[in-house]
Amino acid sequence: MAGGATKKTNETERLLGEILNKLSILVTKIDFHTSILKDMEKNSSDLRPIQEALNSEIRNLSDTIAVIPQTTRQIPVDELLSTPEWISNLNDANLEKEAFRKRKEISKLWSRNLNDRKQNFWNAYKCEKYAEVYSRWITMDSPIFPRKFLIKEIEAEPIEDTKLRWDLAIQQFQTEISIILNKQTRYTEKYNAIDHFRVHPSPAKTRQLCTPL
Protein backbone atom coordinates (compact mmCIF):
# COMPACT_ATOMS: atom_id res chain seq x y z
CA MET A 1 0.00 0.00 0.00
CA ALA A 2 2.78 2.43 0.94
CA GLY A 3 4.69 1.70 -2.30
CA GLY A 4 1.64 2.41 -4.48
CA ALA A 5 0.96 5.70 -2.73
CA THR A 6 4.60 6.74 -3.15
CA LYS A 7 4.54 5.94 -6.89
CA LYS A 8 1.38 8.00 -7.42
CA THR A 9 2.84 10.88 -5.43
CA ASN A 10 5.97 10.82 -7.60
CA GLU A 11 3.78 10.91 -10.74
CA THR A 12 1.98 13.98 -9.41
CA GLU A 13 5.29 15.69 -8.66
CA ARG A 14 6.50 14.92 -12.18
CA LEU A 15 3.38 16.52 -13.71
CA LEU A 16 3.81 19.59 -11.52
CA GLY A 17 7.39 19.89 -12.75
CA GLU A 18 6.21 19.75 -16.36
CA ILE A 19 3.67 22.50 -15.66
CA LEU A 20 6.38 24.73 -14.19
CA ASN A 21 8.53 24.17 -17.27
CA LYS A 22 5.62 25.01 -19.58
CA LEU A 23 4.84 28.12 -17.55
CA SER A 24 8.44 29.26 -17.89
CA ILE A 25 8.34 28.66 -21.65
CA LEU A 26 4.98 30.46 -21.90
CA VAL A 27 6.30 33.49 -20.01
CA THR A 28 9.30 33.60 -22.32
CA LYS A 29 7.06 33.40 -25.39
CA ILE A 30 4.70 36.04 -24.02
CA ASP A 31 7.64 38.37 -23.44
CA PHE A 32 8.91 37.64 -26.93
CA HIS A 33 5.50 38.11 -28.56
CA THR A 34 4.89 41.25 -26.54
CA SER A 35 8.05 42.80 -27.90
CA ILE A 36 6.98 41.80 -31.40
CA LEU A 37 3.50 43.28 -30.82
CA LYS A 38 5.03 46.54 -29.83
CA ASP A 39 7.07 46.57 -33.01
CA MET A 40 4.02 45.61 -35.07
CA GLU A 41 1.91 48.28 -33.44
CA LYS A 42 4.46 50.76 -34.53
CA ASN A 43 4.29 49.38 -38.04
CA SER A 44 0.44 48.96 -37.93
CA SER A 45 0.71 45.29 -38.97
CA ASP A 46 -1.90 42.50 -38.54
CA LEU A 47 -1.93 41.18 -34.92
CA ARG A 48 -4.07 38.06 -35.46
CA PRO A 49 -1.18 35.54 -36.04
CA ILE A 50 0.45 36.52 -32.77
CA GLN A 51 -2.85 36.33 -30.86
CA GLU A 52 -3.56 32.86 -32.23
CA ALA A 53 -0.12 31.65 -31.17
CA LEU A 54 -0.71 32.95 -27.67
CA ASN A 55 -4.15 31.30 -27.49
CA SER A 56 -2.64 27.99 -28.61
CA GLU A 57 -0.01 28.06 -25.86
CA ILE A 58 -2.65 28.91 -23.25
CA ARG A 59 -4.88 26.00 -24.40
CA ASN A 60 -1.96 23.57 -24.16
CA LEU A 61 -1.18 24.79 -20.66
CA SER A 62 -4.84 24.45 -19.62
CA ASP A 63 -4.92 20.84 -20.87
CA THR A 64 -1.83 19.99 -18.83
CA ILE A 65 -3.21 21.59 -15.67
CA ALA A 66 -6.48 19.67 -16.08
CA VAL A 67 -4.56 16.38 -15.68
CA ILE A 68 -3.54 17.20 -12.09
CA PRO A 69 -6.99 16.91 -10.40
CA GLN A 70 -7.62 13.61 -12.21
CA THR A 71 -4.29 12.17 -11.04
CA THR A 72 -4.83 13.38 -7.48
CA ARG A 73 -8.30 11.79 -7.32
CA GLN A 74 -6.74 8.41 -8.13
CA ILE A 75 -4.90 8.42 -4.78
CA PRO A 76 -7.30 7.55 -1.92
CA VAL A 77 -7.28 10.03 0.94
CA ASP A 78 -6.74 7.28 3.50
CA GLU A 79 -3.55 6.25 1.67
CA LEU A 80 -2.21 9.78 1.77
CA LEU A 81 -3.03 10.16 5.48
CA SER A 82 -2.27 6.61 6.66
CA THR A 83 0.96 5.75 8.50
CA PRO A 84 3.55 4.12 6.20
CA GLU A 85 4.01 0.41 6.75
CA TRP A 86 7.66 0.71 7.80
CA ILE A 87 6.70 3.20 10.53
CA SER A 88 3.94 0.86 11.76
CA ASN A 89 6.43 -2.01 11.91
CA LEU A 90 8.86 0.18 13.84
CA ASN A 91 6.13 1.18 16.31
CA ASP A 92 5.15 -2.47 16.80
CA ALA A 93 8.77 -3.39 17.52
CA ASN A 94 9.07 -0.56 20.04
CA LEU A 95 5.83 -1.61 21.73
CA GLU A 96 7.03 -5.20 22.04
CA LYS A 97 10.34 -4.02 23.46
CA GLU A 98 8.57 -1.74 25.96
CA ALA A 99 6.15 -4.52 26.95
CA PHE A 100 9.07 -6.90 27.57
CA ARG A 101 10.81 -4.27 29.69
CA LYS A 102 7.63 -3.69 31.72
CA ARG A 103 7.12 -7.42 32.27
CA LYS A 104 10.70 -7.70 33.49
CA GLU A 105 10.24 -4.77 35.88
CA ILE A 106 6.99 -6.24 37.24
CA SER A 107 8.63 -9.64 37.70
CA LYS A 108 11.48 -8.09 39.69
CA LEU A 109 9.03 -6.02 41.73
CA TRP A 110 6.90 -9.05 42.62
CA SER A 111 9.97 -11.09 43.52
CA ARG A 112 11.31 -8.31 45.74
CA ASN A 113 7.91 -7.76 47.38
CA LEU A 114 7.45 -11.46 48.09
CA ASN A 115 10.90 -11.65 49.67
CA ASP A 116 10.24 -8.49 51.71
CA ARG A 117 6.89 -9.88 52.80
CA LYS A 118 8.49 -13.13 53.98
CA GLN A 119 11.21 -11.28 55.91
CA ASN A 120 8.78 -8.86 57.56
CA PHE A 121 6.36 -11.63 58.53
CA TRP A 122 9.16 -13.71 60.04
CA ASN A 123 10.55 -10.71 61.95
CA ALA A 124 7.09 -9.83 63.28
CA TYR A 125 6.59 -13.42 64.42
CA LYS A 126 9.96 -13.49 66.23
CA CYS A 127 9.23 -10.16 67.94
CA GLU A 128 5.84 -11.42 69.07
CA LYS A 129 7.31 -14.57 70.63
CA TYR A 130 10.21 -12.71 72.26
CA ALA A 131 7.77 -10.21 73.78
CA GLU A 132 5.55 -13.01 75.11
CA VAL A 133 8.45 -14.84 76.75
CA TYR A 134 10.05 -11.70 78.18
CA SER A 135 6.72 -10.45 79.54
CA ARG A 136 6.19 -13.78 81.29
CA TRP A 137 9.70 -13.77 82.73
CA ILE A 138 9.51 -10.27 84.16
CA THR A 139 6.17 -10.90 85.90
CA MET A 140 7.26 -14.09 87.66
CA ASP A 141 7.66 -14.16 91.46
CA SER A 142 11.37 -14.62 90.87
CA PRO A 143 11.92 -12.67 87.63
CA ILE A 144 14.19 -14.11 84.99
CA PHE A 145 16.46 -11.68 83.17
CA PRO A 146 18.32 -12.08 79.89
CA ARG A 147 22.05 -12.21 80.48
CA LYS A 148 22.64 -8.66 79.24
CA PHE A 149 20.36 -7.27 81.99
CA LEU A 150 21.81 -9.24 84.90
CA ILE A 151 23.70 -7.18 87.47
CA LYS A 152 27.05 -8.20 88.86
CA GLU A 153 27.50 -8.70 92.55
CA ILE A 154 29.69 -6.16 94.22
CA GLU A 155 31.33 -7.26 97.42
CA ALA A 156 30.24 -5.28 100.48
CA GLU A 157 27.79 -3.23 98.40
CA PRO A 158 24.96 -1.73 100.47
CA ILE A 159 21.61 -3.41 99.94
CA GLU A 160 20.05 -0.08 98.95
CA ASP A 161 22.52 0.33 96.09
CA THR A 162 21.98 -3.25 94.94
CA LYS A 163 18.22 -2.69 94.94
CA LEU A 164 18.64 0.48 92.85
CA ARG A 165 20.70 -1.44 90.30
CA TRP A 166 18.03 -4.16 90.16
CA ASP A 167 15.31 -1.55 89.66
CA LEU A 168 17.35 -0.08 86.80
CA ALA A 169 17.77 -3.54 85.27
CA ILE A 170 14.01 -4.15 85.47
CA GLN A 171 13.36 -0.76 83.84
CA GLN A 172 15.82 -1.55 81.03
CA PHE A 173 14.22 -4.96 80.55
CA GLN A 174 10.75 -3.39 80.31
CA THR A 175 12.08 -0.84 77.84
CA GLU A 176 13.51 -3.68 75.77
CA ILE A 177 10.10 -5.39 75.71
CA SER A 178 8.42 -2.13 74.57
CA ILE A 179 10.96 -1.71 71.77
CA ILE A 180 10.36 -5.30 70.61
CA LEU A 181 6.58 -4.69 70.57
CA ASN A 182 7.08 -1.50 68.53
CA LYS A 183 9.20 -3.42 66.03
CA GLN A 184 6.53 -6.12 65.82
CA THR A 185 3.93 -3.47 64.99
CA ARG A 186 6.08 -1.98 62.23
CA TYR A 187 6.91 -5.36 60.72
CA THR A 188 3.23 -6.32 60.78
CA GLU A 189 2.22 -3.05 59.09
CA LYS A 190 4.94 -3.63 56.51
CA TYR A 191 3.84 -7.09 55.39
CA ASN A 192 0.16 -6.06 55.53
CA ALA A 193 0.98 -3.14 53.21
CA ILE A 194 2.70 -5.55 50.81
CA ASP A 195 -0.38 -7.81 50.86
CA HIS A 196 -2.58 -4.80 50.11
CA PHE A 197 -0.26 -3.72 47.29
CA ARG A 198 -0.44 -7.18 45.71
CA VAL A 199 -4.25 -6.91 45.61
CA HIS A 200 -4.41 -3.18 44.77
CA PRO A 201 -1.16 -2.22 42.97
CA SER A 202 -0.16 1.43 43.31
CA PRO A 203 3.05 2.75 41.66
CA ALA A 204 3.19 5.57 44.23
CA LYS A 205 3.58 3.02 47.05
CA THR A 206 6.28 0.96 45.40
CA ARG A 207 9.14 3.04 46.80
CA GLN A 208 7.55 3.13 50.28
CA LEU A 209 7.54 -0.66 50.51
CA CYS A 210 11.31 -0.73 50.17
CA THR A 211 12.08 1.79 52.96
CA PRO A 212 13.85 0.38 56.05
CA LEU A 213 12.16 0.26 59.42
JOHURA-V999671 format. One line per field, one symbol per residue. ss: DSSP state (2 for helix, 1 for strand, 0 for the rest). psi: psi as a letter, one per 30 degrees, with the letter a starting at -180 (. if undefined). burial: + if it has 16 or more other C-alpha atoms within 10 Angstrom, else -. A space follows every 50 residues. Layout:
# JOHURA-V999671
ss=???
psi=???
burial=???
This chain:
# JOHURA-V999671
ss=02222222222222222222222222222222222222222220000222 22222222222222222222222000222220002222222222222222 22222222222222222222222222222222222222000000002220 00000000222222222222222222222222222222222222222220 0022222220000
psi=eeeeeeeeeeeeeeeeeeeeeeeeeeeeeeeeeeeeeeeeeeghlkfeee eeeeeeeeeeeeeeeffeeeeeffjkefeeflkleeeeeeeeeeeeeeee eeeeeeeeeeeeeeeeeeeeeeeeeeeeeeeeeeeeefglejkkkleffk kkkkkgkkeeeeeeeeeeeeeeeeeeeeeeeeeeeeeeeefeeeeeeeei kjeffeeefgkl.
burial=----+------+--++--+--+---+---+--+---+------------- ------+---+------+------+------------------------- ------------++-++--+++++--++-++--++--+-----+----+- ---------------+--++--++--+--++-++-+++-++-++--+--- --------+----
